[in-house]
Amino acid sequence: MRVLIAPDSFSGTLTATQAAEAIAAGWREAAPDDELTIMPLSDGGPGFLDVASSAIGGDVVVATVSDPLGRPVPAAILVVDGEAGRTAYVESAQAAGLHLLAADERNPALTSSWGVGELVELAESEGARRIVIGLGGSSTNDAGAGLLAALGAGPAEALARGGAALADVTVPDLAGLREVRERFRGVDLVIASDVDNPLLGFKGTSAVYSPQKGATPGVAQQLEAALGQFAETVGRAVGSTGAPTEPFGVDLLSGKPRRPEKEPGAGAAGGLGYALMLLGGHRISGVGAVLDAVDFEDAVRGHDLVVTGEGCFDWQSLSGKVVSGVATAALDAATPTVVIAGQVMVGRRETMGLGISGCYAVAETLDQVEAAMTDPVGTLRARAARVATTWSPRR
């Protein structure tokens, strides 16, 4: 049997490559005669650069940038030359990822996206006229203000102190924003993300995602208010002193002025989507871009089974994540898909629509969760071996 192993990263424990290799090792133990193809994937979050590099080649440019708390951290961008010019790929998690912080350092009221701005600046300096920024796995909730500051929109003292400090930002603090917007007018900024949340509101980034990054309910409310104040200040800064009457354009369907903070995807990566939209960025499906790059549809057709997975398979996985993208593509090719995840938080009814044939959790009890965190490779490998005995025909 030909098996395609195509997982996402297991957040906090394994990269997509490590997860794929662990699943493959377990599968070989139980089904040594099966032909395995390893294809690690990403939806724009951690591992995005590795997947892009493996799929399309190019040159890796290394750099040292600031992590969410301003400490130096190694990072890189991928530069690819093509017929249409030079494209750079940026993985925002390399500078703003939650994995860069210890558990007691996680506080989205304080973390900054400054380092992501440094990576975008590097991409521009390398001559890229198209910059694809993968969003996901962030520790920040600063509406991309840190990124804007790193690009010259305003002083770090005002914009790079975390999300809570945005309540104090004034129009003069954004004196360079219109110039930065003009500078990037000729650059195609592509936001690779499958998060469609707006910046603000009950479905906004503070309400939905800041608790995962360490925010208490009180801090989440503080962040919501601060980001709302910041968006209002941005509107006044961009629309002042001779700027067009509708600085963000007009919606072609409604005829009303566009509000970047309300755009789908503005809330991605703690509002990095919003900042990039201020600079003219447009959103595409992160997992769709990756699946296209690795030619996933053709790969599926050459296999009898697809195995995918992630750290926690929950309701968010059902739309716009690697697992859902893989399952949908496999369903179109009439190839069964099984999911192996650290934890499975959805039932059979929720997964049937994606064509998923089976879901298997590495950990189902508290003791098993602790064991999986202690030995993520060994426990994933063991679970994959057990799954293989179910799905691989015995001879």
C-alpha positions in Angstrom: 0.0 0.0 0.0 1.2 3.5 -0.8 0.8 5.9 2.1 1.2 9.7 1.9 2.2 11.2 5.3 1.4 14.9 5.4 1.0 16.4 8.8 1.1 19.9 10.2 3.4 20.7 13.1 2.3 19.5 16.6 2.4 23.0 18.2 4.8 23.2 21.1 6.3 19.8 20.7 7.1 18.8 17.1 7.8 20.5 13.8 5.9 19.2 10.8 9.0 17.4 9.6 9.6 15.8 13.0 5.9 14.7 13.2 6.0 13.2 9.7 9.2 11.3 10.5 7.7 10.0 13.8 4.5 8.8 12.1 6.6 7.2 9.3 8.8 5.4 11.8 5.8 3.9 13.6 4.1 3.0 10.4 7.1 1.1 9.2 7.2 -0.9 12.4 3.7 -2.3 11.8 3.6 -2.3 8.0 7.2 -2.6 6.7 6.0 -3.4 3.1 4.1 -0.2 2.6 5.5 2.5 0.4 5.7 5.8 2.4 6.0 9.3 1.1 6.7 12.1 3.7 5.3 15.5 2.9 5.4 17.9 5.9 2.9 20.8 5.5 2.0 24.2 7.0 -0.9 26.6 6.9 1.4 29.7 7.1 2.4 29.1 10.7 5.5 27.4 12.1 7.3 25.4 9.4 6.0 27.6 6.5 9.5 28.4 5.3 10.8 24.9 5.4 7.9 23.6 3.4 8.2 26.4 0.8 12.0 25.8 0.5 11.6 22.1 0.0 8.9 22.6 -2.6 10.2 25.5 -4.7 13.9 25.9 -3.8 15.4 29.3 -3.8 18.1 31.0 -1.6 17.8 31.2 2.2 18.9 34.6 3.6 19.7 34.4 7.3 19.3 37.2 9.8 19.1 38.0 13.5 15.9 39.8 14.5 14.0 40.6 17.6 11.8 38.0 19.3 8.4 39.1 20.9 10.2 40.5 23.9 13.0 42.2 22.0 15.7 39.6 22.4 17.9 38.6 19.4 16.7 35.4 17.7 18.0 33.7 14.5 15.6 33.8 11.6 15.6 33.6 7.8 13.7 34.5 4.6 13.5 32.5 1.4 14.2 34.4 -1.9 13.1 32.9 -5.2 13.7 34.4 -8.6 11.1 33.8 -11.3 9.9 35.1 -14.6 7.7 37.7 -12.9 10.6 38.9 -10.7 11.8 38.1 -7.2 9.6 36.7 -4.5 10.4 36.5 -0.8 8.8 34.2 1.7 8.6 35.2 5.3 7.5 33.1 8.3 6.2 35.4 10.9 6.4 32.8 13.7 10.2 32.9 13.4 10.1 36.3 15.0 6.7 36.4 16.8 6.0 32.7 17.5 4.6 31.5 20.8 7.3 28.8 20.8 9.9 31.5 21.4 8.6 32.2 24.9 8.7 30.3 28.1 5.3 29.6 29.7 5.7 32.3 32.2 6.7 34.9 29.5 3.5 34.6 27.5 1.6 37.9 27.8 0.1 39.3 24.7 -0.3 42.7 26.4 3.5 43.1 26.2 4.7 41.1 23.2 5.6 42.9 20.0 5.7 42.0 16.3 8.7 44.3 15.7 10.8 41.3 14.5 8.3 40.4 11.8 8.8 44.0 10.5 12.5 43.4 10.4 12.0 40.3 8.2 9.7 42.2 5.8 12.3 45.0 5.7 15.0 42.3 4.8 12.8 40.9 2.1 12.3 44.4 0.5 16.1 45.1 0.8 16.7 41.9 -1.2 14.8 43.3 -4.1 11.6 41.3 -3.7 8.6 42.9 -5.4 6.3 40.1 -4.1 6.5 39.2 -0.4 4.5 36.2 0.9 4.1 36.4 4.7 2.9 33.3 6.4 0.9 34.1 9.5 0.2 31.7 12.4 1.4 30.5 15.7 2.0 34.0 17.0 2.4 35.2 20.6 1.5 38.8 19.8 -1.8 40.8 19.9 -0.5 44.2 18.9 -2.4 44.7 15.6 1.0 44.6 13.8 2.0 47.9 15.4 5.5 46.6 16.1 5.8 45.6 12.4 4.8 49.0 11.3 7.3 50.6 13.7 10.1 48.5 12.4 9.3 49.7 8.9 9.4 53.3 9.9 5.7 54.2 10.7 6.6 55.6 14.1 8.8 55.3 17.2 9.3 51.9 18.9 8.6 53.6 22.3 5.0 54.1 21.2 4.3 51.2 18.8 6.5 48.3 19.9 5.5 47.9 23.6 2.8 45.4 23.1 -1.0 45.5 22.5 -2.0 47.1 25.8 0.1 50.2 25.1 -1.8 50.9 21.8 -4.4 52.7 23.8 -1.9 55.5 24.3 -0.9 55.9 20.6 -1.5 59.3 19.1 -1.6 60.6 15.5 1.9 62.1 15.8 3.2 58.6 16.8 2.1 57.4 13.3 3.7 60.3 11.4 5.6 57.9 9.1 2.7 55.6 8.3 1.6 57.3 5.1 5.2 57.2 3.8 5.5 53.5 4.6 2.2 52.9 2.8 3.6 54.8 -0.3 6.8 52.8 -0.2 5.0 49.5 -0.3 2.6 50.6 -3.0 4.7 48.8 -5.6 5.2 45.6 -3.6 2.7 42.8 -3.8 2.2 41.8 -0.1 0.5 38.4 0.1 -0.9 37.4 3.5 -0.8 33.6 3.7 -3.4 32.8 6.4 -6.6 30.8 6.8 -7.8 32.8 9.8 -10.7 34.9 8.6 -11.4 36.7 11.9 -11.6 40.5 11.9 -9.4 42.6 14.2 -12.2 43.6 16.6 -15.4 42.3 18.2 -16.6 39.0 19.5 -14.9 37.1 16.7 -11.8 39.4 16.8 -8.3 38.5 17.6 -8.4 39.6 21.3 -11.6 37.7 22.1 -10.7 34.5 20.2 -7.0 34.1 20.2 -5.4 36.1 23.1 -6.4 33.6 25.7 -4.3 31.0 23.9 -1.4 33.3 24.2 -1.6 33.9 28.0 -4.3 36.6 28.3 -6.7 36.5 31.2 -10.3 37.5 30.5 -9.5 41.0 31.9 -6.4 41.3 29.7 -8.4 40.2 26.7 -10.9 43.0 27.3 -8.1 45.5 27.8 -6.5 44.4 24.5 -9.9 44.7 22.7 -10.2 48.3 23.9 -6.6 49.2 23.1 -6.8 47.8 19.5 -10.1 49.6 18.9 -8.5 52.9 20.0 -5.4 52.1 17.8 -7.6 51.4 14.7 -9.4 54.7 15.2 -6.0 56.6 15.5 -4.7 54.9 12.4 -7.8 56.1 10.5 -7.1 59.7 11.6 -3.4 59.5 10.8 -3.8 58.1 7.3 -6.7 60.3 6.5 -5.1 63.6 7.6 -3.1 66.3 5.8 -4.0 65.9 2.2 -4.6 62.2 2.1 -7.5 60.9 0.0 -11.0 61.1 1.4 -11.2 57.4 1.6 -7.7 56.3 2.4 -8.4 52.6 2.3 -10.6 52.6 -0.8 -14.2 51.8 -1.3 -15.9 48.4 -1.2 -17.0 47.7 -4.8 -20.1 45.8 -3.7 -21.5 48.2 -1.0 -19.9 51.4 -2.2 -19.0 52.2 1.4 -15.5 53.1 2.6 -13.3 50.0 3.4 -12.4 49.5 7.1 -9.3 47.3 7.3 -10.0 46.3 10.9 -13.3 44.7 9.7 -11.7 42.8 6.8 -11.7 39.0 7.0 -8.2 38.0 8.1 -7.4 41.3 9.8 -7.2 39.5 13.1 -4.7 36.9 11.9 -1.6 36.5 14.1 -2.8 39.0 16.7 -3.6 41.6 14.1 -0.6 41.2 11.8 -3.1 40.7 9.0 -4.5 44.2 9.8 -1.1 45.9 9.6 -0.3 44.2 6.3 -3.7 45.2 4.9 -2.8 48.8 5.9 0.1 48.5 3.5 -2.0 47.1 0.7 -1.7 43.4 1.5 -4.2 40.9 0.3 -5.1 37.5 1.8 -4.9 34.1 0.3 -5.4 30.7 1.8 -2.3 29.7 3.6 -2.8 26.0 3.4 -4.0 26.4 -0.2 -0.8 28.2 -1.1 1.3 25.4 0.4 -0.7 22.6 -1.2 -0.3 24.3 -4.6 3.5 24.7 -4.0 4.0 21.0 -3.2 1.6 19.9 -6.0 -0.4 18.0 -3.4 -3.3 17.0 -5.8 -1.0 15.1 -8.0 0.8 13.5 -5.0 -2.6 12.3 -3.6 -3.5 10.5 -6.8 -0.4 8.3 -6.5 -1.3 7.0 -3.1 -3.9 4.7 -1.5 -4.1 6.5 1.9 -3.3 9.9 3.3 -2.3 10.3 6.9 -2.3 13.8 8.3 -2.4 15.3 11.8 -1.6 18.2 14.2 -1.2 18.8 17.9 -4.9 19.3 18.7 -7.6 18.4 16.2 -10.5 20.7 17.3 -13.3 22.8 15.8 -10.7 25.3 14.4 -9.2 22.4 12.4 -12.4 21.9 10.4 -11.9 25.0 8.3 -8.7 26.6 6.9 -6.2 24.4 8.6 -3.8 21.8 7.2 -6.0 18.8 8.2 -9.1 20.2 6.5 -7.1 21.2 3.4 -5.5 17.8 3.1 -8.8 16.0 3.7 -10.6 18.1 1.1 -8.0 17.4 -1.6 -7.9 13.7 -0.8 -11.7 13.5 -1.0 -11.6 15.1 -4.4 -9.2 12.4 -5.5 -11.3 9.6 -3.8 -8.5 8.8 -1.5 -9.2 8.0 2.2 -7.7 10.2 4.9 -7.0 9.4 8.5 -5.9 11.9 11.2 -3.4 11.2 14.0 -3.4 14.1 16.5 -2.1 14.8 19.9 -5.7 15.2 21.1 -9.0 14.8 19.2 -11.7 17.3 20.4 -14.3 16.7 17.6 -16.6 13.9 16.9 -17.4 11.7 13.9 -20.3 13.8 12.9 -18.1 16.9 12.5 -15.4 15.1 10.4 -17.7 13.2 8.0 -18.2 16.3 5.8 -14.5 16.5 5.2 -14.3 12.9 4.1 -12.1 11.9 7.1 -12.2 8.1 7.5 -10.8 7.9 11.0 -9.4 10.1 13.8 -6.9 8.8 16.4 -5.6 10.6 19.5 -2.1 10.1 20.9 -3.4 11.2 24.3 -6.9 10.7 25.7 -6.3 10.9 29.5 -4.4 13.3 31.7 -1.6 10.8 32.2 -1.3 10.2 28.5 -1.1 13.9 27.8 1.7 14.2 30.3 3.5 11.3 28.6 3.0 12.8 25.2 4.5 16.1 26.3 7.5 14.3 27.8 8.1 12.1 24.8 6.3 13.5 21.8 8.2 11.5 19.2 7.9 8.1 21.0 4.2 8.4 21.8 3.3 9.6 18.3 5.4 6.8 16.8 3.6 4.2 19.0 0.2 5.6 18.0 1.1 5.6 14.3 2.1 1.9 14.6 -1.2 1.0 16.1 -3.1 2.9 13.4 -1.1 1.1 10.7 -2.3 -2.3 11.9 -5.8 -1.1 11.3 -5.3 0.4 7.8 -2.5 -1.6 6.2 -3.7 -4.9 4.9 -1.9 -7.9 6.4 -0.2 -10.4 4.2 
